[in-house]
């Protein structure tokens, strides 16, 4: 754990004592390191992280682990979904052969009703990553991707058939 104050005066001794007491009580196995103005020993970042949240079913890993296009079925995409800790997750991976219409994908993702959305799409305008938390959709351009993929996490059951149809309807058709 690192505590980095943004003030110019030294940390008062009573605040250090409170922090150290808290860490001994609640984070007994975690080291405490002080730093100022971001001057942190990089070796502290090389330590193994064993922390798991109470909702580790969704914080630790994606619901699907297909990494290679060769693992995809003949149709060119795969779906996986699950439910854990009161949340529902639906995810798809699409072969790089699927080129998506950027404007359709952007509109679809902008209107998504999900707690969280993560996606990478190969589109007619390039490769884009999307990240949505609540109502805020962030988009960033990527250099390349081996496939297109999307994962939705919501508190309500996700209509995966409807989502799959909408995603597939966003595939660019040859003119």
matplotlib code that plots the C-alpha trace (Angstrom):
import matplotlib.pyplot as plt

x = [0.0, 1.3, 0.1, 1.1, 0.0, -0.2, 0.6, 3.9, 4.0, 5.1, 2.5, 1.5, 2.7, -0.9, -2.0, 0.9, 0.0, -3.7, -2.7, -0.2, -2.9, -5.4, -3.0, -2.0, -5.6, -7.1, -4.2, -1.8, -0.1, 0.3, 3.4, 3.0, 5.3, 5.4, 6.2, 5.9, 5.0, 5.0, 8.6, 7.9, 10.4, 9.5, 10.5, 7.3, 5.3, 7.1, 5.5, 3.0, -0.6, -2.8, -5.7, -9.2, -12.3, -15.5, -16.9, -13.9, -16.0, -16.3, -13.2, -10.7, -11.4, -13.5, -16.3, -14.6, -11.0, -11.0, -7.8, -7.1, -9.2, -8.5, -10.6, -13.7, -16.5, -17.2, -19.7, -16.9, -18.0, -18.6, -20.9, -20.4, -22.5, -22.7, -24.2, -22.3, -22.5, -25.8, -24.5, -25.0, -22.3, -22.6, -19.6, -18.9, -15.7, -15.8, -13.3, -11.2, -13.1, -16.1, -15.8, -18.4, -20.1, -18.6, -21.7, -23.9, -21.6, -21.1, -24.9, -25.4, -22.8, -23.9, -27.4, -26.3, -28.0, -25.2, -23.2, -20.1, -19.2, -15.8, -15.3, -12.8, -14.3, -12.6, -14.7, -14.8, -13.1, -10.4, -10.0, -11.6, -11.7, -14.8, -15.2, -18.5, -19.2, -22.7, -23.7, -20.2, -18.8, -15.1, -13.7, -10.1, -8.4, -6.2, -3.5, -4.7, -6.7, -6.7, -10.5, -13.5, -15.0, -17.5, -18.5, -21.5, -22.0, -25.4, -27.5, -30.4, -30.4, -29.0, -31.1, -28.2, -30.2, -31.3, -27.8, -26.3, -28.8, -28.0, -24.2, -24.6, -26.8, -23.8, -21.6, -20.7, -22.2, -20.5, -22.0]
y = [0.0, 3.4, 6.7, 9.8, 13.1, 16.1, 18.6, 20.4, 20.0, 16.8, 14.3, 14.9, 12.1, 11.4, 10.8, 8.4, 6.6, 6.3, 5.0, 2.5, 1.3, 0.8, -1.1, -3.4, -4.0, -4.5, -5.1, -7.1, -8.9, -5.8, -3.6, 0.1, 2.4, 6.2, 8.4, 12.0, 13.6, 10.2, 9.4, 5.7, 2.9, 0.9, -2.3, -2.0, -2.5, -5.8, -7.6, -10.3, -9.1, -11.6, -9.3, -10.6, -8.5, -9.9, -9.9, -11.7, -13.8, -10.7, -8.8, -11.5, -12.7, -12.4, -15.0, -16.4, -17.3, -18.1, -16.4, -17.7, -17.4, -21.1, -21.9, -20.3, -22.5, -22.6, -19.8, -17.5, -16.4, -17.8, -16.7, -17.3, -16.1, -16.6, -15.4, -14.7, -12.5, -11.0, -9.9, -11.3, -11.4, -12.0, -12.0, -12.7, -13.2, -12.7, -13.8, -11.0, -11.9, -10.0, -6.3, -4.2, -1.0, 1.6, 3.8, 0.9, -0.4, 3.0, 3.5, 0.1, 0.5, 4.1, 2.8, -0.3, -0.6, -2.3, -1.6, -2.3, -2.9, -3.7, -4.2, -4.2, -4.1, -4.3, -1.8, -0.3, 2.8, 1.0, -0.9, 0.6, -0.2, 0.8, 0.9, 1.9, 2.3, 3.5, 6.1, 7.0, 5.4, 5.9, 5.1, 4.7, 3.8, 0.8, -0.2, -3.8, -6.7, -10.4, -10.5, -8.5, -9.1, -7.6, -8.3, -6.8, -7.0, -6.0, -6.4, -7.7, -10.8, -9.8, -10.8, -12.5, -13.5, -9.9, -8.6, -11.2, -10.3, -6.6, -7.2, -9.4, -6.8, -4.4, -6.6, -4.6, -6.2, -6.1, -3.6]
z = [0.0, -0.8, 0.6, -1.4, 0.1, -2.2, 0.4, 1.0, 4.7, 6.4, 7.4, 11.1, 13.4, 14.6, 11.0, 10.4, 13.6, 12.5, 9.1, 10.5, 13.0, 10.3, 8.1, 11.0, 11.8, 8.3, 6.0, 8.3, 5.4, 3.2, 3.3, 4.0, 2.1, 2.3, -0.7, -1.7, -5.0, -6.8, -5.8, -5.3, -5.3, -8.5, -6.8, -4.7, -7.9, -8.7, -5.7, -6.3, -5.9, -4.1, -3.3, -4.2, -3.8, -2.3, -5.9, -7.3, -9.6, -11.9, -10.9, -11.5, -15.0, -18.1, -18.5, -21.6, -22.2, -25.9, -27.1, -30.6, -33.7, -34.4, -31.3, -32.8, -34.3, -38.0, -37.7, -36.8, -33.3, -29.8, -27.0, -23.3, -20.4, -16.7, -13.4, -10.2, -7.2, -8.4, -11.8, -15.2, -17.9, -21.6, -24.0, -27.6, -29.6, -33.4, -36.0, -37.6, -40.8, -39.3, -40.3, -38.3, -39.4, -37.1, -36.9, -36.1, -33.4, -31.9, -31.7, -30.2, -27.5, -26.7, -25.9, -24.0, -20.6, -18.6, -15.5, -17.5, -21.1, -22.6, -26.3, -29.2, -32.7, -36.1, -38.1, -41.6, -40.0, -38.1, -34.9, -31.8, -28.1, -26.1, -22.3, -20.7, -17.0, -16.2, -18.8, -19.9, -23.1, -23.7, -27.2, -28.2, -31.5, -31.6, -34.0, -34.5, -33.0, -33.6, -33.2, -32.2, -28.7, -26.3, -22.7, -20.9, -17.2, -15.8, -12.6, -14.7, -17.0, -20.4, -23.4, -25.1, -28.2, -28.8, -28.3, -30.6, -33.3, -32.9, -33.0, -36.1, -37.7, -37.4, -39.6, -42.7, -45.8, -49.2, -51.5]

ax = plt.figure().add_subplot(projection="3d")
ax.plot(x, y, z, "-o")
ax.set_aspect("equal")
plt.show()
